[in-house]
């Protein structure tokens, strides 16, 4: 856990650098050097939010000290109650800012700023599991919309009643992976299925994988290592949706990874999407390997993030969502299904602090 003294020393250093950048950007020689000006602007933008929160933290701390001093001067009961209410609000804000600053100072995952490729697959529970996979897709789609991100479907295998055996999609937006990476694992839903006449609660599961989008700089794929097959695309229930062989199946022979894509009518577009998914999987595989080597003797409070790890339960009858990694339970299931999952993710981000075994 970061020592508070060290934390504030680092924040002071960042704030001084921010002020220094402001001064440098105002100089005539910097303005004349476009490349240097852009470099400084990028550095400034990367620390601006942290500096603003640190300055807000100092302002709130000063207000708390002044309010405490008022209490010591003595006042009537009504005024004392008002001052205490203000003090409570200031303390709450201070705690929130302190938590935000701790998160801001954590070492950054190099992939955090990348777009995210999300793969959802129905697990145990048959058609109900497929419907739940559709619910999860809707949650992440709505969450992306709320944050101004774009969703692009890359591959899907629908069922006849509106669910998905599998759906793969990309969420494009700055920092998408940094937020969604905590969704990786097994999600479980407990509810009475529409088809259940006896009113019994069933448990179904779906697996979520979240990969950082990778480009050719991140992963070099030797085309000689690929076996590319084409076939006719078909829709839910087996009906053909395309009379030409536009669907693509790519097998990466060194790893045995297989990626298929049939959503586009263009074979070229399907191939491009399949390669993007393959590249992301290879990149994620290498990241996991490096992470395991670096953190061999450490663990994270939020767990391994393994795809087989049960991470969350959605209990429909009780309107309850429980994240098992951190023991957090919220009773706003309706809002969660509308994509309002920031409370869950914020708590996971705050808890994602490596601790010694």
C-alpha positions, 0 to 999 in steps of 0.5 A, a space after each residue: 500500500 502506498 505510504 501517504 507521505 510518499 504519495 503527497 511527495 509524488 503529487 507535489 512533484 507532478 504539480 510542479 512539473 505541470 506548472 513548469 510545462 505551462 511556463 515552457 509552453 508560453 515561451 517564444 522559442 517553444 511556440 516556434 518549435 511545433 514538435 516540442 510544443 506538441 510533446 509538452 501539450 501531450 505531457 500536460 494533458 496526461 497529468 492535468 486531471 491528476 493535478 486538478 484533483 490534487 488542487 481540489 484535495 488541498 482546497 477541501 483540506 483547507 476548508 476542513 481546517 477552517 471549519 474545525 476552527 469555527 467549531 472551536 470558537 463556540 456557537 449556538 446549537 443551530 449554527 453548530 449543526 449546520 457547520 457539522 453538516 458542512 464538515 461531513 460533506 467536506 470529509 466525504 469529498 476529501 475521502 473521494 478525492 484521496 481515493 481518486 488520487 491513489 488510483 491516479 498514481 498507480 502504475 499504468 498498464 500499457 494497454 489501458 488506453 487501448 480499445 477493448 475486444 469483448 468476447 461473450 459465450 453462453 455457459 451452463 444453462 442452455 437457451 437461458 444462458 444464451 439469453 443471459 449472454 445477450 443481457 451482458 452484451 446489452 449491459 456493455 453496449 449501454 455502458 459504452 454509449 453512456 461514455 461516448 464509446 462506439 460498439 462494433 460487432 465482429 462476430 455473433 452466433 445467435 439462437 432462435 429466441 434472441 440470445 447468443 451462443 457467442 458474440 464478439 465485439 469491439 468497444 472503441 474509446 479512450 481507456 475502454 480496456 482500462 475499465 472493461 478488463 475487470 469484467 473478465 471471468 464467469 458471470 452467473 444469473 439466478 432467475 425464473 426463466 420465461 419458459 419455466 411454468 413452475 416458477 423455479 429459479 434457475 442458475 445460468 452462466 456466461 463467460 466474458 473475455 476482455 482483450 486489449 485491441 492490438 495493432 501490427 506494431 504490438 503483434 507480428 503475424 506470419 501469414 505462413 502460420 495461418 490456415 484460412 478457410 472459407 465457407 458459406 455464412 449461415 444464420 440462427 437455426 441454420 438458414 443461409 444468409 449468404 449464397 457465396 463463401 464469404 465466411 472466414 475461418 482462420 487457424 493459427 497453427 503454432 498455437 491452435 487458435 481458431 477465429 471465425 467471422 461471418 457477419 459481413 457479406 464481404 470476404 475481405 471484411 470478414 478476414 480483416 475482423 478475424 485477423 483483428 480478433 486473432 491479433 488481440 488473442 495473441 497479444 493478450 496471451 503474451 501479456 498474461 505470460 509476462 504478467 505471470 513472470 513479473 508477479 510470480 510472488 504477488 497476487 491481486 485483491 481482485 483475483 487472477 482475472 482468469 476466464 474460469 473464475 466466477 466473478 459476479 452473480 446477478 440475482 433477479 428475484 432479490 434485485 441483487 448483484 454481488 461481485 465475489 472478488 471483493 465481496 461487494 453487493 449492490 441492490 440496484 440490479 435494474 440500473 446495472 442491466 441498463 449499463 450503469 456499472 461504474 460503481 462496480 468498476 470503480 470499487 474494483 479499480 480501487 481494490 486492484 492493489 497488489 499485496 504480498 503472499 
